[in-house]
Amino acid sequence: MVLNYIWIAFFLIAFVVAFAKLIFIGDTEVFTDIINATFETAKTGFEISLGLTGVLSLWLGIMKIGEKGGVIQAFSRLSAPVFSRLFPEIPKNHPVTGSIFMNLSANLLGLDNAATPMGLKAMQQLQELNKEKEMASNPMIMFLCINASGLTLIPISVMMYRAQMGAGNPSDVFLPIMLATFASTLFVTLLICFKQKINIFQKNLFIFFSSLILLIGGLVWLFTSLDQSQVSLYSTVFANSLLFTIICGFIVCGLRKKLNVYDTFIEGAKEGFKTAVTIIPYLIAVLVGIGVFRASGAMDFVIESVRFGVSSVGMDTQFIEALPTMLMKPLSGSGARGMMIDAMNTYGADSFVGRLASIAQGSTDTTFYVVALYYGSVGIRNTRYTIQYSLLADLAGALTAIAMAYLFFS
């Protein structure tokens, strides 16, 4: 229901802004730009879905081998002490907890190509447990909001773009990004725990959150002691080695169970193809709404309004130039990436704005894309409070990003 209202709002606001630009400033190209944006974003949505087909087929095929080979059940038992508290409505030792564990682990390592298929598999398993097939369940909301908060231990892509844009020390945003994305994830997790009446002071949850803080602190210390080339090398080698180890491990476990591994892979790959086709209309709908909103100039209007409000109360406005990245991030990952690159190109990669845009890019994930992708794959129409809480996580990440930029680089 919320997504329905937001989608309508994108079009209505774009309509009002476009007519205002036409009447008051004589912009005769505004409606042409909007129509072109609808075609371009519809094409992009289809291309994303098409590109996901191969990746989904691969990883859901591998996941099927792991499921029948007993690996997913093993991950389920391993994560049960924590996930049974965070997801109390999931039956004990259900395979979905293993899928959730693998998805979140892949996200932590920045393995997007592996994380998405694992997440879609988890969402399908959660849908099997869901009694209201068109309404998001509590475990779905918790799982999706954690994904949308974008917790990533190694933001290698942001550092890569900074290196390409000529940053003197591309990894200087590593620690600020870690703190911002951790704040976003911790905030939304605690918020949903409160909403769903989950006691965060339970022993296992308390130990888990404390351990996560210590782990992130240790990794921050390790990577800040390395130069950029070492960070890129170690993180890339580790991530790719882990991925191939998972694939080979699943196959070995399948052989131990005397499975026909090839046929099992094909069975799972067929599910991946079906899932990719299912998400096409949902993804196109969301991306077209975002494209219309952006092409109308509504995004620019929001930014200038914020600038006026901040300056009128005497606050520093240098962070305003990075707002396009922050506002675009929940709407479009590629759009936010473009805004970040534009900020670094305009103001310099080592400028305050360039660094803040980089921190904002790495602090959260693309909320509307994640919602459309995951819920669309299982036909969820009533998202309940998913979007509101995910956007609050985005806000927490953006505010922390601004604070970190002033703390480290002002």
N, C-alpha and C positions, 0 to 999 in steps of 0.2 A: 504493500500500500504506500509506504513512504517513497519507495523508488518511483512509483507512479506519479506522485505529486512533484517530486524533484524533476522528473523527466518533462512533465508538462511545464514546470516553471522555467526550465531552460529555454523552451520555445517561446513562451509568452514574454519573458524578459527580453529575449533576443528580438522579438517582433517590435516591442515598444522602443528599445534602444535604436534599432535600425530605422524606424520611422522618424525618430527624433533627429538622427543624423541626417536623414534625407531632407527634412523640413528646415532644420535650423542651420546646418552647415553645407547643405547642397551636395552631400556625398551620394552621387548617383550610382556608385559601384557597390554600395553596401549589400544590396540584395543579390547582386551577382556573386559577391564573395560568399554570401551565406549558402546559396544554392551550390556553388562549387564545393564548399566545405561538406555539404551533405553527401555529394558524390564521392569525394575523396575519403571521408571517414567511413562510409559504407564499404568502399573498396578495401580500406585498411582493416576493418573488422573481419571481412572475409579472408583477407590475406593472413591475418593473425591466426584465425581458426584453421586455415589450410596449412599454415606452418606448424601449428600444434599437432596436426594429424600424425605426422611421422614420429614426433617426440612422444606423443601419447601412446601410439601403437607400440613403440619400443618399450617404454617404461611400464605400461600396464601389462605387456607380455612378460617382462621380467618379474613384475609384482605377482603375476599369476603363478609363476614358477615358485617364488618365495612363499606364497600362500599355501600351495599344495605341498611344498617341501618342508613346511613347518617353521620357516624363518619368521614370518609375520607373527605367529603365535608366540615365538620366543621373545620378540620385541614387545609384544603385548604383556607378557609376564614381567619383563624387565621394567617397563614403565608403569606397571599397575599401581605401585605404592603412591605415586604422585597423581597419575591421571584418574585414578579411582576417586580422588578428592576433587580434582578440577572438573571432572566429568562424571559426577555421581550417578547420572541416569544411564550410563553405559554399563551393560552387564559385565561382571567380573571375567577377565581373560578373553574378552571379545576381540576378534582380529582387528577391529577398527582402531584400537589403541596402538597397535603396532604400526598401522599406516600413519596415524597422527604423529607418532614418535619419529618416523622416518621423514615425514614432510617437514616437521619443525627442525629436525637435525640438518636437512638439506638447506633450509632457509638460513639457519645460523651460519652455514659455511658459504652462503651466497651461490648455491648451486640451483639457480632458477629453473633450468631445463629439467632437472630431476625433481625439484620440489613441487612443481605444478601438477604433473601426472600423479604423484603420490598424494597430493592434496585432493585431487579430483576423485581418486580411488577412496580416500577416507570419507569424502562427502557422500559418495554413493553408498558406502556402508552405513553411514549415519542415517541416510534416507531410509534404508531398510528397517532401522529401529524406530523411525519417526512414525507416529500414529496419525498425525495430520500432514498428509503428503504435500500440501501446497503451503504449509506454514513452517517456518524455521523453528527447529527445536532448540532447547537450551544448549545442548552440546554443540550443535551447529553454530550457534551464535558465538560461543566461547572460542571455538576453533577458527572461525572466519575472522573474528576481530583480532586474534593473535596474529593471524597471517597478514591482515591489513595493516597492523602496526609496524611490520617490516623489520623485526629484529634480525640483524645480520652482524656476525662477528668480524667479517673481513670485507669491507666495502671496496673491493678491488676495482670495480668498474668506475667509481667516482675518481679514484686515484689515477686510473688510466687516462680518463679524460683530462684531468688536471695536468698530467705529464704531457699530453698532446697539445695542450694550450700554453705550454711553456712555463709552468709553475717551477719556482726555484726548488721547492721541496714538496712534491705532490702529496706526500703522506702526512703533511702537517695537520690535515683535517681528520686524521684517523681517530685520535682520542675524542675530539668534540663529537664526531659522528657516533662513536660508540656510546657516549653518554646520552646523546639525544635519542637514539633509537631504543636504548635500554629504558629510558624514562617513558617513552611512548608505550612500549610493550608492558612495562610494569604497571603504568597508570591504567591502561584499559583492562588488564587482567584483574587488578584489584577492584576496579569499577564493576566489572561483570560479576566477580565473586560477591560483592555487596548486593548487586541487583538480584542474583540468584540465591542469595542467603547461604553462601559457602564460607565456612570458617577458615580464614587464612592462617590462624594460629595453631591449626592442627600440626602435629609434630612433623609429618612427612612434607607438608607444604612449606612449613617454616624452614626446614633444613634445605629443601629444594631452592627456595628463593635466596637463602643465604649463600648456598653453594654457587648459584648462578652469578651472584654479585662477586664472589671471590674469583670465579673462573674468568669473568670479564676483566676484572682488575688485573689478574695475572697476564692475560693476553695483551691488554693495553700496555703493561710494563714491558712485555717481550717485544712487541712490534714497534714501540716508540724507541727502543734501543737499537733498531735495525735501520739501515738506509732503504730508500725506495726500491732499489733493484733487488735487495734481499727479501723485502716484504712481498713483492710481486712474484719472485721465484718460489719462495717457500709456500705461499698460499696457493699458487697455481698447481705446483707439484702435489701438494697434500690433497687438494680438492679432487684433482683428476685421478690420483692414485686411489683415493677412497671410493670414487665412483666405480672404477674398474674392479676393485676388490669386491664391492657389493654385487656387481653382475656375476663375477666368477663364483663368489660365495653362494649366491642363490642357485646357480647351475649345479654346483657340487652337492648342495643340500637336496636338490631335485634328484640327482643321480643316486644319492644315498637312500632316498625313498622309492627308488626304482621307477621313477616317472619317465614317460616319453617326453623329454624336455622340449623338444621341437614342437610337438603338437600342443603342449601346454602353453608354450609361448604364443603360438598362433591363436589359441583360444582367447588369451588375454589381449593380444593385439587387435582382435576384432572388436573387443569392447572399447579400445582406445579410438578406433575409427568411428564407432557409433557416438561416442561422447563428443568428439570433435564436431560432428555434424549437428548434434543437439544444441551446442552453445552458439552457433552462428547467429540466429536471430536475436538472441539476448545481447550478444556483444555488439552487433551492428546498431541496435536500438540505443544503447548507452553511448557509444562513440559518436553517433550522429547528433544526439542531444548536446554532448560536450562541444562538438565541432561548430554547431550553430551558435552556441553561447559565446564561444571564443571569436568566431568570425564577425559577429555583430558589433563587437567592440565593448560588450558588457564587462568583460574581464578588465579592460583598461579603465572603464568607469569606476569599478570597484577599487582598483589600486589608487587612482587619483583621489577618490573620496577618503580612503584611509590616510593618504599623505596629508590632506587638508586637516583631518581630524587630529592627527598626531602633532602636526606643526602648530595648530591652534592652542594646544595645551602646553606648548613649550618643550616638548620632548624631542630628543634627537631623531632625525629622519633618515639617517644614512642606511638603515636597514630596509627602507621602503623599496629600494631598487631591486632587492632580492625577493620581494613579495610575489612577483609573477611565478617564480619557481615553486614557492610554498602553496600558492592558490591553485596552481596547475597540477601539483603532485597527486591530490586525491582524484583528479579527473582524468589525467592522461600521463602515463609514464614517459612516452616518447615526447610529449609536449613539454613536460617538466624538464626532461633532459635537454631539449632544445633551448628552453629558457635559461638553464644553467650555463650551457655553452655560450649563449648570447651574452649573459652577464659577464662571464670571464673574458669574452672577446671584446666587449665594450669597455669594461673597467679594469681588466687585467686579472689574470689568474691568481695573483698574490695580493690583490686588493681586498679590502674588507668585504665588499659586495660579492666578489668572486668566491671568496672563501665561505661566506655565509650561504650563498646559493648552493655550493657543494655540500655543506653540512645539511641543509634542508633537503637536498636530493636524496641523501643517504639515510635520513632520519625515519622515514615511514615508507609504506608501499602505496600502490595506486588503489584507493578504496573502491571506487565505482567499477573499475576493471575487475578487481577481485570478487566483488559482490556479483557482478554480471556473469563472470566466468564460473564460479563455484555454485552459486544458486541456480544459474541457468542450466548447468549440467544435470541437475536433478529435478528441474521444474518447480522450484520454490518461487512463489509469487508474493507471499506475505513475509517480509523480512523482519517484522516486528521492530525491535530497537537496534538491529545490527548496524544500520548506516549511521544513526545518531551517535552511537558509542564509538564506531570506527572513526568518525569525523572528530570526536573529542580526542581520540588518540592522535589524530593528525595535528590537532591544535596543540596538544601537549608536546608533540615532537617539534612543531614549528617554534613554539615559545622557548623550548629548551635550546633549539638551534640558535635562536637569536641571542639567548643568554650566553651560550658557549662562545659565540663569535665575539661578543663584547668582552668576555672573560679572557679569551686566548689571543685575540687579534686587534682589539681596539687600542 
